[in-house]
């Protein structure tokens, strides 16, 4: 009981501490989410706490996850007027993006690993976890891999996304928001939300639309890919 | 304090409505339905924007901590990483960056962002 409480307190304190450091020094790699994860993993192994007992201790954080996502409705509301102007373009662009990412992931997974259930899992990694897992199971993929891949895709986009987009001269809030919301779902959005409310709004809008579009497109596209790649 | 409770109460209500929708029609996760409902209620002025602003901004600044446990979950996938780690990571890396680049470059072209660029700075 005591250890549970200490682990929870430690997780929050660690996150807050890194967060303060980042505010002070402004390094991209000093992302509180990322640093907390890479400190916690070896620490849990070292003090011999299994992941299951860790999740038990931080249950509160899991409970807060859903309300935190609901709170993203506020930046969405703030930018509603802007979004209304562009929604047709955004939806058509995101549909293309979903088709692109599913095809690239499925085909490269088939070429490199050649396992149908892994290819399916990797195709569905750009959406938020509950949707990715449900869709993977519907299509008979391996959902533990989906969960892992969603996490990595989220962290990649959250940590390197803004720097990469600046590097390729994609600098407007609307473009950065849509790109990161589409590729790195809630995790990317959580990080972007710190940059500006506008980033957060487009990112939230993109993550909702990507989730919806993936749910519509994948049950058609993935069986077609399976048909051609695994005859 | 009062406003924080007000914010939490409405977020809770929206999440509850989201759960109801998820339970009856499924589709999206409850939290995403909740996000949309929250946005609609704000737009309808049903929820007071002034009262929620401060607490809501605080939540958004700190929500990253809720994703830490999921990330630590990588611990459970060491076997998978040992067998297919390199291929898995490269596929995820490559496809995520392809998507970021594609969406980023196209949207930078197709949206008139003269009016948005100011507020992003």
Contacts between the chains, C-beta under 8 A, distances in Angstrom:
chain1	res1	chain2	res2	distance
A	11	B	65	7.1
A	11	B	68	5.9
A	11	B	69	7.6
A	12	B	65	6.2
A	15	B	62	7.9
A	15	B	64	7.0
A	15	B	65	4.2
A	15	B	68	6.4
A	16	B	65	7.9
A	19	B	62	7.7
A	19	B	64	7.9
A	31	B	64	8.0
A	32	B	64	5.8
A	32	B	65	7.3
A	33	B	64	4.4
A	33	B	65	7.6
A	33	B	67	5.8
A	33	B	68	6.1
A	33	B	71	6.8
A	34	B	71	7.9
A	36	B	65	7.5
A	36	B	68	4.8
A	36	B	71	7.9
A	37	B	68	5.9
A	37	B	71	3.9
A	37	B	72	5.8
A	37	B	74	7.6
A	40	B	68	7.0
A	40	B	72	5.0
A	41	B	72	5.9
A	41	B	74	6.8
A	41	B	75	5.8
A	44	B	72	6.9
A	44	B	75	6.6
A	45	B	75	7.3
A	51	B	72	6.7
A	51	B	73	6.2
A	51	B	75	4.7
A	51	B	76	5.2
A	54	B	69	7.1
A	54	B	72	6.4
A	55	B	69	6.0
A	55	B	73	7.9
A	58	B	68	7.8
A	58	B	69	5.0
A	61	B	65	6.4
A	61	B	66	5.1
A	61	B	68	7.0
A	61	B	69	5.7
A	62	B	66	7.4
A	62	B	69	6.4
A	64	B	66	5.2
A	65	B	31	7.5
A	65	B	66	4.3
A	65	B	67	7.4
A	66	B	15	5.6
A	66	B	30	6.7
A	66	B	31	4.3
A	66	B	34	7.1
A	67	B	8	7.4
A	67	B	11	4.9
A	67	B	12	6.7
A	67	B	15	5.8
A	67	B	31	7.9
A	67	B	59	7.7
A	68	B	59	5.8
A	68	B	60	7.9
A	68	B	63	3.9
A	68	B	66	5.3
A	69	B	31	3.9
A	69	B	32	6.9
A	69	B	34	7.2
A	69	B	35	5.9
A	69	B	63	7.9
A	70	B	11	4.9
A	70	B	14	5.2
A	70	B	15	5.1
A	70	B	18	7.1
A	70	B	31	5.9
A	70	B	34	4.0
A	70	B	35	5.2
A	70	B	38	5.2
A	71	B	11	5.9
A	71	B	35	8.0
A	71	B	38	7.4
A	71	B	56	5.4
A	71	B	59	4.4
A	71	B	60	6.0
A	71	B	63	7.0
A	72	B	35	5.3
A	72	B	60	7.0
A	73	B	14	7.0
A	73	B	34	7.4
A	73	B	35	4.3
A	73	B	36	6.7
A	73	B	37	7.3
A	73	B	38	3.2
A	73	B	39	3.9
A	73	B	42	6.8
A	74	B	38	7.1
A	74	B	39	7.5
A	74	B	42	6.7
A	74	B	52	6.7
A	74	B	53	7.7
A	74	B	56	4.5
A	74	B	57	8.0
A	74	B	60	7.5
A	75	B	60	7.1
A	76	B	35	6.8
A	76	B	36	7.9
A	76	B	39	4.5
A	77	B	38	7.7
A	77	B	39	4.6
A	77	B	42	4.1
A	77	B	43	5.7
A	77	B	49	7.6
A	80	B	39	7.1
A	80	B	43	6.1
A	82	B	116	6.9
A	86	B	111	6.1
A	89	B	110	5.6
A	89	B	111	7.0
A	90	B	107	7.8
A	93	B	103	6.4
A	93	B	106	5.7
A	93	B	107	6.3
A	93	B	110	7.2
A	94	B	103	7.3
A	96	B	102	7.7
A	97	B	99	5.7
A	97	B	102	6.1
A	97	B	103	5.0
A	100	B	98	6.9
A	100	B	99	6.5
A	100	B	102	6.0
A	101	B	95	5.4
A	101	B	96	7.9
A	101	B	98	7.0
A	101	B	99	4.5
A	104	B	94	7.3
A	104	B	95	4.6
A	104	B	98	5.6
A	104	B	99	8.0
A	105	B	91	6.0
A	105	B	92	7.9
A	105	B	95	4.4
A	108	B	91	5.0
A	108	B	94	6.7
A	108	B	95	7.0
A	109	B	87	7.7
A	109	B	91	5.4
A	112	B	87	4.3
A	112	B	90	7.6
A	112	B	91	6.5
A	113	B	84	5.7
A	113	B	87	5.2
A	113	B	88	7.7
A	118	B	84	7.1
A	118	B	88	7.9
A	122	B	88	7.3
A	122	B	91	5.6
A	122	B	92	6.9
A	122	B	95	7.6
A	125	B	92	6.3
A	125	B	95	7.8
A	125	B	96	7.9
A	126	B	95	7.9
A	126	B	96	7.2
A	126	B	99	6.3
A	128	B	29	6.6
A	128	B	32	7.1
A	129	B	70	7.1
A	130	B	29	4.0
A	130	B	31	8.0
A	131	B	28	6.8
A	131	B	29	6.1
A	144	B	76	7.8
A	144	B	77	7.0
A	144	B	80	7.5
A	145	B	77	8.0
A	145	B	80	6.6
A	145	B	88	7.5
A	147	B	70	7.9
A	147	B	73	7.0
A	148	B	73	7.6
A	148	B	74	6.6
A	148	B	77	4.9
A	148	B	80	6.8
A	148	B	88	7.8
A	149	B	88	7.1
A	149	B	92	5.3
A	151	B	70	5.8
A	151	B	71	5.8
A	151	B	73	6.8
A	151	B	74	6.7
A	152	B	89	6.8
A	152	B	92	4.9
A	152	B	93	8.0
A	153	B	92	5.4
A	153	B	95	8.0
A	153	B	96	4.8
A	154	B	67	7.6
A	155	B	71	6.7
A	156	B	92	7.0
A	156	B	93	6.3
A	156	B	96	5.1
A	156	B	97	7.6
A	157	B	96	5.9
A	157	B	100	6.3
A	161	B	100	5.8
A	164	B	97	6.8
A	164	B	100	6.4
A	164	B	101	7.7
A	165	B	100	6.7
A	165	B	104	5.0
A	168	B	101	6.4
A	168	B	104	6.7
A	168	B	105	6.7
A	169	B	108	7.3
A	170	B	104	3.8
A	170	B	105	6.1
A	170	B	107	7.6
A	170	B	108	4.6
A	171	B	108	7.6
A	171	B	117	7.6
A	171	B	120	7.7
A	172	B	107	7.9
A	172	B	108	6.2
A	172	B	111	7.0
A	172	B	113	3.6
A	172	B	116	5.6
A	172	B	117	5.5
A	172	B	120	6.4
A	173	B	113	7.6
A	173	B	116	5.3
A	173	B	117	7.4
A	173	B	119	6.8
A	173	B	120	3.6
A	174	B	107	6.3
A	174	B	111	5.1
A	174	B	113	5.5
A	174	B	116	5.1
A	175	B	103	7.7
A	175	B	104	5.3
A	175	B	107	4.0
A	175	B	108	4.3
A	175	B	111	6.7
A	175	B	113	7.0
A	176	B	104	6.8
A	176	B	120	7.9
A	178	B	103	5.8
A	178	B	104	7.8
A	178	B	107	5.1
A	179	B	99	7.6
A	179	B	100	4.9
A	179	B	101	7.9
A	179	B	103	4.1
A	179	B	104	3.9
A	179	B	107	6.7
A	180	B	100	6.9
A	182	B	99	6.3
A	182	B	100	8.0
A	182	B	103	5.2
A	183	B	96	5.1
A	183	B	99	4.4
A	183	B	100	4.7
A	183	B	103	7.1
A	184	B	96	7.1
A	184	B	100	8.0
A	186	B	67	7.4
A	187	B	67	5.5
A	190	B	60	7.7
A	190	B	63	5.0
A	190	B	64	4.9
A	190	B	67	6.4
A	191	B	64	6.7
A	193	B	60	4.6
A	193	B	61	7.6
A	193	B	63	7.5
A	194	B	60	7.8
A	194	B	61	6.4
A	195	B	120	7.6
A	196	B	119	6.5
A	196	B	120	5.4
A	198	B	116	6.3
A	198	B	119	5.4
A	198	B	120	5.9
A	199	B	120	6.9
A	200	B	60	6.7
A	204	B	35	6.7
A	206	B	103	7.9
A	208	B	28	7.5
A	208	B	32	5.7
A	208	B	35	7.1
A	208	B	36	6.9
A	211	B	28	6.1
A	211	B	29	7.9
A	211	B	32	6.5
A	212	B	28	6.7
A	215	B	27	6.8
A	215	B	28	7.6
